[in-house]
Amino acid sequence: MTFVSVVLANCAFFAFACLTLVWAQWRTEAGPQFPGPQPVGPVFKVWLVVIWVVGLILPIVALVLEWGAPTRLALVQYLLMFVAQVGTELFVWKRWRSPVWVLVPCLYLPWRLFQSGWGIASVDGTALPWTALTLYALFVLWLINIGVHYTNIVNTLRWASHPADATFPALRDPRVFTRDAQ
């Protein structure tokens, strides 16, 4: 892939992600503002530190140490989309105060995995040690984080906090497309 095609692919993904979030927000019924994710435990706090160290600091270090064309192409686009993801998460969570916030990582994490895999393929054989280490570490990080995030959605959305006597009419009525079933 050339520089232009990488830029176009990332711009296309960013537009797709933004349109998906706008659509999801439009489809979300008005209700109380989303209070944000539940506080996380100490293990998850450590995991968040690992994400920031491996996902942000390590690529910056690799860029500083090995500022060559393959490293720049593989890591600058990754870092720009990392910043775009964090910015999108903050906007949806703090500005919209919406449960749609949980979709941001669902959209971006597979893209992170794709970016890491593409980076590995693009510098194959020409990668300097820090770049290769960084790209493989990013691939493993985002692969694991997809599992961590997807398995934590129930807690993030506070589904466990429904009262024991909560009723969900849609579970009783198979006519899911009728107003009364919702």
N, C-alpha and C positions, 0 to 999 in steps of 0.2 A: 504494500500500500504506500502511496505517496503522501506527502505532507498534506496536500489539498484534500485527498480522499479521507484522510484521518480527521481533518477539521470538519469536512462535510458530514461524515458519519457521526461525530460527536454532536454537531449542531442538530442533525436530524433526530438523534436520540433525545437530546434536551427538549426539542420542540414536542416530540411524542410524549415524553414524561410530563411536561407542563400541561399539554392538552388533556392527557389522561386524568391528571389531578383536578383540573378545572371541571371536567366532565363529572368526576366523582363527587366533587364538592357541590355541583349543581344538582346532582341526584340525591344528596344527603338532605333528609328532611330537617326542618328547623327544630331545634331543641336546645337544651342547656349547652353552654359552651363546654367543650372537651377540656377536662382539667389537666390533661397531660398524662404521661405514663405513670404508673405507680412507682414509688421509690424502689430502687433496685438494691439487692443484697450485696455483701462484700465481694462475692465471687464475680458477680456481673460488673461491679466497679473495676475490678482488676482486668476483666475482659475489655472494658471500654478503654483503659489505659493501653492495653496491648494494641487495640485498633488504632489509637492515635499515634503510638510509637511506630508500629509497622506500616500503617496506612498513610501516614503523613511525614513523620520525621525521617524514616529510612529512605523514601524516595528523594527527599530534599538532600540528604547526605550523599546519596548516589549521584545526584545531579552536580553537586558541588565538587565531588571528588573526580567524576568522570564526565566532563562536559563535552562529550563528542556527539556527533550527529545521531548515531543510533540511540544513545541514551536520551538525548533531548527529545527525539521523536516519540520514544516509548513512554517517557515519564512526564513530560510537560503536559501532554494531553490528558494523562491520567490525573495529574494534580489539579488541572483546571476543572475536570469533572468531579473530583473529590470536593473541591470548594463549591461547585454548583450544587452538589447533593446536600452539603451542610447548609448552604444558604436556603435551598428549597425546604429542607426540614424545619429550619427556624421560621421561615415565612408561614408555612402551613400550620405549624404548631402554635406559634406566638401570635401571628396576625389573624389567621382564620379561626384559631382555637377549635380545630375540627378533628374528629377521629380519622379523617382522610390522611392525617399525618402518618399513620402506620403504613400507608401505601408507598411512601417515598422510598424507604429501604427496599420494599418488595420490587420496585421498578429498578432502582439503581444497583442493587447487589449483583444481579445477573450481568448487568453491564460492566461492573467492576471486574467480574470474572472474565468476561469477554476481553476487556482491555488488557488484563494481565496476560491472558493466553495469547492475544495478538502481539503484545510486547515481547513475549518469549519467542514467538515465531519470527518476529521481525528482526531480532538481534541475534538469532541463532548462529553460532559460530563466530560472530564478531563482538559479542558482548564482553565487556570488561567485568572483572570479578564482582564489584559492587552492584553493577546493573543486573547481572545474572542473579545474584543472591536476592536482590530487591524484587525482581519480577517473580521469581519462584515463591518468595515469602508472601508477596501480595496474592498470588494465585491460591496458596494454601489458606491464607487469612480469610479471603472472601468466600472461599468454598465452605470453610467452617462457619463463618458468620451468617451465611444463608441459612444453615441449619439452626443456628442460635436464634436468629431473628424470627424465622417462620415458626419455630416451636414456642416462641414467647409471645406471639400475637394475642393469645387469650388473656394473658396477664396484662399486656400493654393496654388493651382495650377495656380492661376491668370487667370482663365478662363474669368472672368469679364473684363479683360483688352484687349480682342480682339477688334479691331476697328469695328465700327458699320457696315462698308461695307465689312467685312470679308466674304469670300466665303468658303464653305465647300463642295467640289464636292461630297463627299460620301452621302450627304443628298439628292442630286438630282438623283443619280444613284442607283437603287436597286441591281445592280450586285456588291455587296461589296467585292467579292473575285477576282475581276479583277483589274489589275494594274491601269487602267484609272479611276476607281471609287475612288481610294484612292487619 
